[in-house]
Amino acid sequence: MKILVCIKQVPDMESKFKVNTTGNWYDYTDLAWRMNEYDEYAVEQAVQLKQQVGEADLTVLCIGSDRVRETMKKALAMGCDRGAHIADDESYLKDSYAIASLIVSYAKDKGFDLIFTGMQSQDRGSGQVGVLVAEMLGIPSLTTLVEFNYADGTVTAKRELEGGIKAKVSCATPALVTCQLGLNTPRYPTLPNIMKAKKKELISTPAAELNPEASLLEVLQVAPPEKKGGGLVLEGDPADLADQLIKILKEKTTALA
């Protein structure tokens, strides 16, 4: 079995963000970087499948500058066999369609039985790359998975719907799945596996060599949310609070008009 798992390097969400000088993305200065959280679940599920079937080859793919290679090493330490780095210093300018086309250009002639991705990325959050890859490759996709099972060439899974409802779905391989938080418990790489990861194959390919499609969407401007007025805290006895609240509602709203 041949398995591909696609990951993305994103800033730690606790970082302090500011807009870059061109105004179309966030500034990379002083940011801490990590693997996209949804992708950690995808890597873990891919590694579990590799262990289940016994004879499997697992590749981790990531698009970005040389910086992303460090994040790829975590996936290698978790159990991936090799890394495929698509080198692109301006990947942030590409929309989901262009990113998916790069993945497809790499994967189309390699005969992957299963492709794993996170449900969405923590920075863009479009949730489109996985399903676009499946569509371009002409294979089925199962999305937002919270349970995954594989047997005899068939994936059986549960996907999360609105309101906490779950749908049971299945399809034959080759296929692509996108992974939701809670699908599994991602493992922490052990020190021996971290050392082994340093010796695993990690090959970079310039994005231009894969002839990506042109983006259909362009980010013109990003900006922090507008600051709104602060809240009002009322203190005192319940009876006084009720009088204060009624007065505020009459003066500042039409609720009691």
Secondary structure, 3 states (H helix, E strand, C coil): CEEEEEECEEECCCCCCCECCCCCCECCCCCCEEECHHHHHHHHHHHHHHHHHCCCEEEEEEEECCCHHHHHHHHHHHCCCEEEEEECCCHHHCCHHHHHHHHHHHHCCCCCCEEEEECCCCCCCCCCHHHHHHHHHCCCEEEEEEEEEEECCEEEEEEECHHHCEEEEEEECCEEEEECCCCCCCCCCCHHHHHHHCCCCEEEEEHHHHCCCCCCCCCCCCCCCCCCCCCCCCCCCHHHHHHHHHHHHHHHCCCCC
